[in-house]
Amino acid sequence: MTFTGLRKLAGVLALFLLATPAEAQLGDIVNRAKREVEREARDAAETAVAKALFPLEEDGAELRRQSPQLDDFEPAAFADMETLARTATGGFRLKPGAWEFKSQSYCLKPGTFERAGGSGYRSGALTGKLAGPIRSILANSYAHPGVPYEDIQRLLWSMLAGVEISNMAPEAREAARVLLSDADYRALDGGALGWVPPELSSRARRELPRAARDALDATERLRRAASRPDASFGELEAIAVRSGEPPKTKDDIPAARWSWHPDGYFIRYFSNRYRETTVQILVGEDFTMARDELGRITELRFADGTYVRSSYRTDVGPHRLKKFDDIAAYAFEIVEFGSPDPATGAMRTHQYVNKGFTWVTDRAPKGAALPQLKRYASLDDGIRSDAAPYIVLAQGGFDWERARDQAERAREYRDRVRDGTRPVSDDDLDAIMDQEHYRDGLGTLRDGEGERLDWIGQTHERFARALARATEIIDSMGEDDSDPTYEPAFETGFPPGGGYVQRRGTSGRGF
């Protein structure tokens, strides 16, 4: 805490003491102030050491936005990404669909746990001093398959530990000559990145929390080992890779969490071994959408003629939750899927009658009931409606708790987007919410066992991907690319966990 900050804290403390002189309150305030000063001192020390000792982390990372609305969405199958066209650096020319690639990956945070402990990874781009050279190494490894994996990982560990190339083992030096540009080679060999003097780390060590001290100790041991020409790869690995389960932290995220890439796709990672990371990607596609006068989606259609049409029951009014009267649930009358048969070209169709419902941003007058309906009393203290609760319940798939959670999320979502630095229009905001709810609404449709056709499931999944992509594009205001490219070397898997778990550097090499 700065001197100015301490002076302000003292002033606030004095005013409080004048108003409430009780000794118990005084002791509590002093203890809280002391803890706050100690916490800020630890944070400042950790930040200073991290910036000096770990150049990779100096500027952190550009993390992709999480997509928690897809936590319940699981594609039925993934196609092999290696069947797609490739770039010279091992990238993939993506097409609409669900894709999977088992990447030869690398540890980019030595001294941490290998396993994520059941938590997920966020995708992002490195932005620190070593980001450029690391990307070059990972990208060029695809074009130079003859460079052994162990030599590449040895080079990365040596760089991260602050060893100049001329002091690295022969295997790492040879890998650097092949995979680095002349400019990066000279920078890493001449100390241009600026490593911290050992005495600084010694002074700051006592202020660091346990996890940071462990990482610092591992980095120093790795630096000494990587500088010895006779150090084996196994010796370096034993220092850099911790086994076992990392501790749980407040920022843990679900293992299946997707990240949204502004180029127009979703991405997630699964990895228990630092050498192998499974990368999964979802790519949606463009569609046209029709709405009725209440803003309800009545048709979605792809360019190949695949469609889903919806009509809504007219014998029942909208169902609203009392606390959230800006959205309403409408019961489906008919939902029809149509898709051309790949073998014959003939159109296949299938209908769901009086099944399912969707939430809609309510454009109707609040509390309005259709003339032919009699109003009913509330089902419970939090619900008011016409006959809608009975109809929606009868249609199946309705869960009161989930409905309230969705409504709460919708309100928070609207507030967040409206308060953003790049707010979207009300029409776009309504489109975001309606498309997400419609996607969920299609998921409430259920056939009896054995009646659900495979192509219906595939078509539903296709629309779900497209709707998710469309809402993310609007929300992020990002530049979408209808045929995006995924470059493994430029996307890194960042785990939560306060620095306990390794980062995953992926490459275009398959495992």
MARBA-705243 format. One record per residue (C-alpha): x, y, z. Coordinates in nm, 2 decimals. Example, Ala and Ser with C-alpha at 12.3 -4.5 7.8 and 13.67 -1.06 7.14 Angstrom:
2
1.23;-0.45;0.78 .
1.37;-0.11;0.71 .
//
This chain:
511
0.00;0.00;0.00 .
0.14;0.35;-0.09 .
0.20;0.62;0.17 .
-0.10;0.81;0.03 .
-0.32;0.50;0.07 .
-0.20;0.45;0.43 .
-0.28;0.82;0.51 .
-0.63;0.78;0.37 .
-0.68;0.46;0.57 .
-0.57;0.64;0.89 .
-0.81;0.92;0.82 .
-1.10;0.69;0.77 .
-1.00;0.50;1.08 .
-0.99;0.82;1.29 .
-1.33;0.93;1.18 .
-1.47;0.59;1.26 .
-1.32;0.59;1.61 .
-1.48;0.93;1.68 .
-1.82;0.79;1.59 .
-1.78;0.44;1.75 .
-1.52;0.43;2.03 .
-1.59;0.07;2.14 .
-1.27;-0.12;2.20 .
-1.40;-0.43;2.03 .
-1.47;-0.23;1.71 .
-1.13;-0.07;1.74 .
-0.95;-0.40;1.76 .
-1.15;-0.54;1.47 .
-1.07;-0.24;1.25 .
-0.70;-0.25;1.33 .
-0.68;-0.62;1.25 .
-0.86;-0.57;0.92 .
-0.64;-0.28;0.83 .
-0.33;-0.49;0.92 .
-0.45;-0.78;0.71 .
-0.52;-0.55;0.42 .
-0.17;-0.40;0.44 .
-0.01;-0.75;0.46 .
-0.22;-0.87;0.17 .
-0.12;-0.58;-0.05 .
0.24;-0.62;0.04 .
0.23;-0.99;-0.06 .
0.06;-0.91;-0.39 .
0.31;-0.63;-0.47 .
0.60;-0.86;-0.39 .
0.46;-1.15;-0.60 .
0.39;-0.92;-0.89 .
0.74;-0.77;-0.88 .
0.91;-1.10;-0.87 .
0.69;-1.25;-1.14 .
0.75;-0.97;-1.38 .
1.13;-0.99;-1.33 .
1.18;-1.37;-1.29 .
0.91;-1.50;-1.53 .
0.92;-1.28;-1.85 .
0.65;-1.49;-2.01 .
0.40;-1.36;-1.75 .
0.51;-0.99;-1.75 .
0.22;-0.89;-1.97 .
0.00;-1.18;-1.89 .
-0.22;-1.32;-2.17 .
-0.51;-1.22;-2.39 .
-0.77;-1.46;-2.27 .
-1.07;-1.55;-2.48 .
-1.42;-1.50;-2.33 .
-1.57;-1.80;-2.17 .
-1.90;-1.94;-2.30 .
-2.08;-2.09;-2.00 .
-2.41;-2.10;-2.19 .
-2.26;-2.40;-2.37 .
-2.18;-2.60;-2.05 .
-2.48;-2.83;-2.12 .
-2.41;-2.87;-2.49 .
-2.22;-3.18;-2.59 .
-2.18;-3.27;-2.96 .
-2.28;-3.62;-3.05 .
-1.95;-3.68;-3.24 .
-1.63;-3.50;-3.34 .
-1.47;-3.52;-3.69 .
-1.09;-3.56;-3.73 .
-0.94;-3.22;-3.77 .
-0.65;-3.36;-3.95 .
-0.87;-3.43;-4.25 .
-0.90;-3.05;-4.31 .
-0.66;-2.84;-4.52 .
-0.35;-2.73;-4.34 .
-0.13;-2.41;-4.33 .
0.25;-2.41;-4.35 .
0.27;-2.37;-3.97 .
0.03;-2.65;-3.89 .
-0.29;-2.45;-3.88 .
-0.63;-2.59;-3.99 .
-0.87;-2.43;-4.24 .
-1.19;-2.49;-4.04 .
-1.53;-2.58;-4.18 .
-1.87;-2.59;-4.00 .
-1.90;-2.88;-3.76 .
-1.75;-3.03;-3.45 .
-1.38;-3.11;-3.48 .
-1.11;-3.27;-3.27 .
-0.73;-3.28;-3.28 .
-0.49;-3.46;-3.05 .
-0.20;-3.22;-3.04 .
0.16;-3.28;-2.94 .
0.18;-3.02;-2.66 .
0.44;-2.86;-2.43 .
0.47;-2.74;-2.08 .
0.50;-2.36;-2.07 .
0.49;-2.32;-1.69 .
0.77;-2.53;-1.52 .
0.74;-2.62;-1.15 .
0.36;-2.66;-1.16 .
0.12;-2.95;-1.16 .
0.07;-3.15;-1.48 .
-0.30;-3.22;-1.43 .
-0.57;-2.96;-1.41 .
-0.74;-3.15;-1.13 .
-1.07;-3.18;-1.31 .
-1.09;-2.81;-1.41 .
-1.11;-2.68;-1.76 .
-0.87;-2.45;-1.96 .
-0.94;-2.12;-2.11 .
-0.79;-2.04;-2.46 .
-0.58;-1.73;-2.50 .
-0.28;-1.58;-2.67 .
0.06;-1.52;-2.49 .
0.16;-1.16;-2.47 .
0.48;-1.15;-2.26 .
0.84;-1.11;-2.37 .
0.88;-1.47;-2.47 .
0.55;-1.49;-2.65 .
0.70;-1.43;-3.00 .
0.99;-1.69;-2.97 .
0.76;-1.95;-2.82 .
0.50;-1.91;-3.10 .
0.79;-1.94;-3.35 .
0.92;-2.26;-3.19 .
0.57;-2.42;-3.18 .
0.47;-2.32;-3.53 .
0.80;-2.42;-3.69 .
0.80;-2.76;-3.52 .
0.53;-2.86;-3.77 .
0.75;-2.78;-4.07 .
1.05;-2.95;-3.91 .
0.92;-3.29;-3.79 .
1.28;-3.41;-3.77 .
1.35;-3.21;-3.45 .
1.28;-3.44;-3.16 .
1.01;-3.36;-2.91 .
1.24;-3.37;-2.62 .
1.48;-3.12;-2.78 .
1.20;-2.88;-2.83 .
1.07;-2.91;-2.47 .
1.42;-2.88;-2.34 .
1.47;-2.56;-2.54 .
1.14;-2.42;-2.40 .
1.23;-2.50;-2.04 .
1.57;-2.35;-2.08 .
1.43;-2.03;-2.22 .
1.17;-2.00;-1.94 .
1.44;-2.06;-1.68 .
1.65;-1.77;-1.83 .
1.93;-1.97;-1.98 .
2.11;-1.80;-2.27 .
2.13;-2.02;-2.58 .
2.51;-2.04;-2.57 .
2.48;-2.20;-2.22 .
2.21;-2.45;-2.31 .
2.27;-2.82;-2.38 .
2.37;-2.91;-2.74 .
2.03;-3.05;-2.82 .
1.85;-2.73;-2.72 .
2.10;-2.52;-2.91 .
2.05;-2.72;-3.23 .
1.67;-2.70;-3.19 .
1.70;-2.32;-3.15 .
1.90;-2.29;-3.47 .
1.63;-2.47;-3.66 .
1.32;-2.32;-3.51 .
1.40;-1.96;-3.42 .
1.46;-1.66;-3.64 .
1.80;-1.50;-3.64 .
1.66;-1.20;-3.45 .
1.50;-1.42;-3.18 .
1.82;-1.63;-3.16 .
2.04;-1.33;-3.10 .
1.79;-1.18;-2.84 .
1.78;-1.51;-2.64 .
2.16;-1.56;-2.67 .
2.26;-1.21;-2.57 .
2.05;-1.16;-2.26 .
1.84;-0.90;-2.42 .
1.53;-1.01;-2.23 .
1.68;-0.89;-1.91 .
1.68;-1.16;-1.63 .
1.65;-1.06;-1.27 .
1.96;-1.07;-1.04 .
1.96;-1.36;-0.80 .
1.97;-1.13;-0.50 .
1.64;-0.97;-0.59 .
1.46;-1.30;-0.57 .
1.63;-1.37;-0.23 .
1.50;-1.04;-0.09 .
1.15;-1.09;-0.21 .
1.12;-1.46;-0.14 .
1.00;-1.43;0.22 .
0.70;-1.21;0.10 .
0.58;-1.47;-0.14 .
0.29;-1.72;-0.08 .
0.38;-2.08;-0.09 .
0.28;-2.15;-0.45 .
0.50;-1.86;-0.58 .
0.79;-1.97;-0.37 .
0.76;-2.33;-0.51 .
0.76;-2.20;-0.86 .
1.05;-1.97;-0.80 .
1.25;-2.26;-0.64 .
1.17;-2.48;-0.94 .
1.28;-2.21;-1.19 .
1.61;-2.16;-1.01 .
1.68;-2.54;-1.00 .
1.58;-2.57;-1.36 .
1.81;-2.29;-1.46 .
2.10;-2.46;-1.29 .
2.02;-2.80;-1.45 .
1.95;-2.67;-1.80 .
2.29;-2.49;-1.80 .
2.47;-2.82;-1.75 .
2.55;-3.00;-2.08 .
2.52;-3.34;-1.91 .
2.18;-3.29;-1.76 .
1.93;-3.55;-1.89 .
1.58;-3.48;-2.02 .
1.44;-3.68;-1.73 .
1.62;-3.46;-1.48 .
1.47;-3.15;-1.63 .
1.13;-3.31;-1.64 .
1.14;-3.41;-1.28 .
1.19;-3.05;-1.18 .
0.94;-2.89;-1.43 .
0.65;-3.13;-1.40 .
0.47;-3.19;-1.07 .
0.25;-3.50;-1.03 .
-0.06;-3.54;-0.82 .
-0.37;-3.32;-0.79 .
-0.34;-2.94;-0.76 .
-0.53;-2.77;-0.49 .
-0.88;-2.63;-0.56 .
-0.90;-2.26;-0.60 .
-1.19;-2.01;-0.63 .
-1.14;-1.95;-1.00 .
-1.18;-2.32;-1.11 .
-1.40;-2.36;-1.41 .
-1.59;-2.67;-1.54 .
-1.37;-2.92;-1.73 .
-1.59;-2.89;-2.04 .
-1.59;-2.51;-2.06 .
-1.57;-2.36;-2.41 .
-1.40;-2.04;-2.50 .
-1.51;-1.81;-2.78 .
-1.25;-1.71;-3.04 .
-1.33;-1.38;-3.22 .
-1.24;-1.54;-3.55 .
-1.57;-1.73;-3.53 .
-1.54;-2.06;-3.34 .
-1.55;-2.22;-2.99 .
-1.25;-2.40;-2.85 .
-1.17;-2.61;-2.54 .
-0.89;-2.83;-2.42 .
-0.86;-3.17;-2.23 .
-0.52;-3.28;-2.10 .
-0.39;-3.50;-1.82 .
-0.03;-3.53;-1.97 .
0.17;-3.23;-2.07 .
0.28;-3.40;-2.39 .
-0.07;-3.46;-2.53 .
-0.36;-3.22;-2.54 .
-0.70;-3.29;-2.70 .
-0.83;-2.98;-2.87 .
-1.20;-2.96;-2.96 .
-1.35;-2.69;-3.18 .
-1.71;-2.60;-3.28 .
-1.78;-2.40;-3.59 .
-2.12;-2.27;-3.68 .
-2.25;-2.14;-4.01 .
-2.46;-1.87;-4.15 .
-2.84;-1.90;-4.15 .
-3.15;-1.68;-4.22 .
-3.41;-1.62;-3.95 .
-3.78;-1.52;-3.96 .
-3.98;-1.39;-3.67 .
-4.35;-1.31;-3.61 .
-4.50;-0.98;-3.47 .
-4.41;-1.08;-3.11 .
-4.05;-1.15;-3.20 .
-4.08;-1.52;-3.17 .
-3.86;-1.72;-3.41 .
-4.07;-1.89;-3.67 .
-3.80;-2.03;-3.91 .
-3.43;-2.09;-3.93 .
-3.28;-2.20;-4.26 .
-2.94;-2.29;-4.40 .
-2.83;-2.24;-4.75 .
-2.86;-2.61;-4.84 .
-3.24;-2.60;-4.76 .
-3.22;-2.75;-4.41 .
-3.47;-2.57;-4.18 .
-3.66;-2.57;-3.86 .
-4.01;-2.41;-3.84 .
-4.21;-2.32;-3.53 .
-4.56;-2.22;-3.47 .
-4.70;-2.14;-3.12 .
-5.02;-2.23;-2.95 .
-5.30;-1.97;-2.97 .
-5.52;-2.13;-2.70 .
-5.29;-2.02;-2.42 .
-5.12;-1.69;-2.33 .
-4.76;-1.63;-2.25 .
-4.63;-1.76;-1.92 .
-4.42;-1.52;-1.71 .
-4.23;-1.55;-1.38 .
-4.34;-1.27;-1.15 .
-3.99;-1.15;-1.08 .
-3.89;-1.15;-1.45 .
-4.18;-1.00;-1.65 .
-3.95;-0.89;-1.94 .
-3.94;-1.24;-2.08 .
-4.23;-1.49;-2.14 .
-4.25;-1.86;-2.21 .
-4.45;-1.96;-2.52 .
-4.57;-2.32;-2.58 .
-4.48;-2.47;-2.92 .
-4.77;-2.59;-3.13 .
-4.57;-2.75;-3.41 .
-4.19;-2.77;-3.46 .
-4.09;-2.91;-3.79 .
-3.74;-3.02;-3.90 .
-3.65;-3.06;-4.26 .
-3.33;-3.16;-4.43 .
-3.22;-3.30;-4.77 .
-3.12;-3.66;-4.77 .
-2.75;-3.68;-4.86 .
-2.80;-4.00;-5.06 .
-3.11;-3.91;-5.26 .
-3.15;-3.53;-5.22 .
-3.52;-3.58;-5.12 .
-3.64;-3.37;-4.83 .
-3.69;-3.55;-4.50 .
-3.93;-3.39;-4.25 .
-4.03;-3.46;-3.90 .
-4.28;-3.28;-3.67 .
-4.32;-3.24;-3.30 .
-4.68;-3.15;-3.20 .
-4.76;-2.98;-2.87 .
-4.42;-3.05;-2.73 .
-4.17;-2.81;-2.57 .
-4.16;-2.43;-2.52 .
-3.92;-2.14;-2.55 .
-3.86;-1.82;-2.36 .
-3.90;-1.50;-2.57 .
-3.81;-1.13;-2.50 .
-4.16;-1.02;-2.43 .
-4.29;-0.75;-2.67 .
-4.66;-0.80;-2.57 .
-4.82;-0.57;-2.31 .
-4.74;-0.70;-1.97 .
-5.02;-0.89;-1.81 .
-5.22;-0.91;-2.13 .
-5.43;-1.22;-2.17 .
-5.59;-1.36;-2.49 .
-5.97;-1.27;-2.49 .
-6.09;-1.63;-2.49 .
-5.89;-1.73;-2.18 .
-6.00;-1.73;-1.82 .
-5.74;-1.61;-1.57 .
-5.62;-1.85;-1.31 .
-5.48;-1.80;-0.97 .
-5.10;-1.81;-0.92 .
-4.96;-2.16;-0.88 .
-4.72;-2.04;-0.61 .
-4.60;-1.71;-0.47 .
-4.36;-1.64;-0.75 .
-4.57;-1.71;-1.06 .
-4.85;-1.54;-1.24 .
-5.00;-1.64;-1.57 .
-5.31;-1.73;-1.77 .
-5.36;-2.10;-1.83 .
-5.00;-2.11;-1.94 .
-4.84;-2.30;-1.65 .
-5.07;-2.60;-1.70 .
-5.01;-2.61;-2.07 .
-4.63;-2.57;-2.05 .
-4.61;-2.83;-1.78 .
-4.81;-3.07;-1.99 .
-4.58;-3.01;-2.29 .
-4.28;-3.15;-2.09 .
-3.93;-3.04;-2.03 .
-4.03;-2.75;-1.80 .
-3.82;-2.71;-1.48 .
-3.92;-2.43;-1.25 .
-3.57;-2.40;-1.10 .
-3.40;-2.40;-1.44 .
-3.65;-2.14;-1.56 .
-3.57;-1.91;-1.28 .
-3.20;-1.96;-1.34 .
-3.24;-1.88;-1.70 .
-3.44;-1.57;-1.63 .
-3.18;-1.45;-1.38 .
-2.90;-1.51;-1.62 .
-3.09;-1.33;-1.89 .
-3.12;-1.02;-1.67 .
-2.76;-1.03;-1.57 .
-2.66;-1.08;-1.93 .
-2.86;-0.78;-2.04 .
-2.71;-0.56;-1.77 .
-2.36;-0.67;-1.85 .
-2.39;-0.60;-2.22 .
-2.56;-0.27;-2.17 .
-2.28;-0.16;-1.94 .
-2.01;-0.27;-2.17 .
-1.76;-0.05;-2.35 .
-1.92;-0.15;-2.68 .
-2.29;-0.17;-2.60 .
-2.52;-0.34;-2.85 .
-2.86;-0.21;-2.95 .
-3.18;-0.33;-2.78 .
-3.27;-0.52;-3.10 .
-2.94;-0.70;-3.10 .
-2.97;-0.77;-2.73 .
-3.31;-0.92;-2.78 .
-3.18;-1.13;-3.06 .
-2.90;-1.26;-2.84 .
-3.14;-1.37;-2.57 .
-3.41;-1.50;-2.80 .
-3.16;-1.71;-3.00 .
-3.01;-1.86;-2.68 .
-3.36;-1.94;-2.55 .
-3.47;-2.09;-2.88 .
-3.17;-2.31;-2.89 .
-3.26;-2.43;-2.54 .
-3.62;-2.47;-2.64 .
-3.54;-2.70;-2.92 .
-3.36;-2.91;-2.66 .
-3.68;-2.96;-2.47 .
-3.83;-3.17;-2.76 .
-3.83;-3.54;-2.68 .
-3.95;-3.85;-2.87 .
-4.01;-4.19;-2.72 .
-3.73;-4.44;-2.71 .
-3.64;-4.55;-3.06 .
-3.85;-4.28;-3.23 .
-3.58;-4.01;-3.24 .
-3.41;-4.02;-3.58 .
-3.04;-3.97;-3.61 .
-3.07;-3.69;-3.87 .
-3.30;-3.50;-3.64 .
-3.03;-3.50;-3.37 .
-2.77;-3.40;-3.62 .
-2.99;-3.11;-3.76 .
-3.07;-2.99;-3.40 .
-2.70;-2.99;-3.32 .
-2.62;-2.80;-3.63 .
-2.87;-2.53;-3.55 .
-2.74;-2.52;-3.19 .
-2.39;-2.45;-3.31 .
-2.51;-2.18;-3.55 .
-2.72;-2.01;-3.29 .
-2.45;-2.01;-3.03 .
-2.20;-1.86;-3.28 .
-2.45;-1.59;-3.39 .
-2.51;-1.48;-3.03 .
-2.14;-1.47;-2.95 .
-2.06;-1.26;-3.26 .
-2.32;-1.00;-3.16 .
-2.21;-1.00;-2.80 .
-1.84;-0.97;-2.87 .
-1.88;-0.73;-3.17 .
-1.59;-0.93;-3.31 .
-1.49;-0.97;-3.67 .
-1.63;-1.31;-3.78 .
-1.47;-1.52;-4.05 .
-1.70;-1.76;-4.23 .
-1.40;-1.99;-4.29 .
-1.17;-1.93;-3.99 .
-0.83;-2.08;-3.94 .
-0.72;-2.24;-3.61 .
-0.34;-2.21;-3.55 .
-0.24;-2.43;-3.26 .
0.09;-2.24;-3.21 .
-0.10;-1.92;-3.15 .
-0.35;-2.05;-2.90 .
-0.25;-2.16;-2.55 .
-0.45;-2.35;-2.29 .
-0.46;-2.14;-1.97 .
-0.58;-2.33;-1.66 .
-0.73;-2.16;-1.36 .
-0.58;-2.23;-1.02 .
-0.37;-1.93;-0.93 .
-0.06;-2.05;-1.10 .
-0.06;-2.41;-0.97 .
-0.11;-2.58;-1.30 .
0.09;-2.59;-1.63 .
0.00;-2.39;-1.93 .
-0.04;-2.60;-2.25 .
0.14;-2.49;-2.56 .
-0.01;-2.67;-2.85 .
0.15;-2.74;-3.19 .
0.04;-2.86;-3.53 .
0.21;-3.19;-3.48 .
-0.05;-3.47;-3.41 .
0.00;-3.71;-3.13 .
//
